[in-house]
Amino acid sequence: MQKIRSRVGLCTFILIFFFAGLLVFLNQYRKHAREWFLQPYNRHLYSQDNVLVSGTVRDRNGLILSTVNDGQRIYNGDETVRISTLHVVGDPYGKIGTSALATLYTELISYDRIRGIAAVSENGNTVNLTIDADLNAAAYKALDGRNGTVCVYNYKTGEIMALVSTPAYDPENIPEDLEENEAYSGVYLNRFFSTTATPGSVLKPVILQAALENLTASDIDPSQTGPISECRFNCKGIISFSDGYVKCPKIHGSQTLSETLANSCNCAYAAMAVALGNVRVSEYMQRSGLTSSYRVGAVNTARGTFSVTGVADYRLGYAGVGLYLDQVNPCSLMVYYAAVANGGTAAVPNTVRSVTDAKGREVYKPELTMTGKILSEGSSALIRQMLQNDVIATYGKDRFPCAIAAKSGTVERSGGASDSWFAGFTTDADKPYAFVVFIEHGGSGSRAAGSVAAEVLKALTSGQ
Ligand SMILES: [Zn+2]
């Protein structure tokens, strides 16, 4: 009897132990099952070459950009579409870490907690992107083999309509020398999200904003009175400070504030930066969002830098014209211009509209996020007007298919042509688009990057 009782006790103990263990397992399963199934060692989701073989990526019009056929990842039939959408869609191996295939791979696989693997269909879920493949192809063609980035987005909805980063390559015909050839250096980075560059004059609107909100005419010239917007700036081609000087490409003479922007007068912007002082200028760089990072889906954009603490006046002057140590990220710059267009705040960009399952049911939809207040209504209205005037007075409005407001930047580079920037927005309220173009060694900002912007806007407006 004693023996039986002790055996019952032992069995009860083992049973309790078994069920406790089962509970722990079920709880872990509930929490982590999806991750376990999506590990690379679950070979049926990945091919022998480590290619993710589940899930389809479509553009905003439903065009298939990448899908799976017979256990192979395949891409769109058009070579230019494949190359121009590479950084947004992703390479077969997930090396472009900011792409849809790399960041949304768990959403691309349709997974069922009960049936698990059995429910994974070959094509899995579909990521519906915000980009338009034709527009992307137009942007890629406009870059014409040069390295850089182009983006256009709707600043009300955050939807990126076109996004190209070069160098790029054809994912159906991967170059054999991709890893060694200098021409492909940095090819896995999406320049728009992950790089920074010296901004030059495209930074001037931030100094303009700080000046409008803090300076009066007498801060620039003690003989003048009234608000800064009525100040006259006299450019002699060079402005001297106690410790150095800042030069202009030419003598601009007497100018209104609006003309200083259209002329992109370095002397005027250096004078305003120095009158503001390094603390104020740094504060506005922070407020502009250019020194912080945006969260675009699962991607954190690169932070810009602006270091002027304790520097000599002429260096602060150079920083005020977007040179010295200034670095900006193209995405953050585009969002700043969008905020100018939109009364002080703008939607944070996004590349994904939704993820749907095989039956077309939505399984994921990103939320619309707005930036904080970057500018006051008053400042954004004034800067908007001045940027519009830039296009009329300097760039030529007939070059563009619609009314725009914009600023160019030309940044001298040693050992080659200047880097070329063009940033701005359309001024028609029904077409709320902001854009940025950056071309490495492109030459003149207005001529090179401005022409690419014109081509993309032409494709955008003709397609609507
Ligand atoms: Zn000047």
Residues whose N, C-alpha, C, O or C-beta is under 5 A from the ligand:
A	BS01	ZN	C235 C248 K250 H252 C265 N266 C267
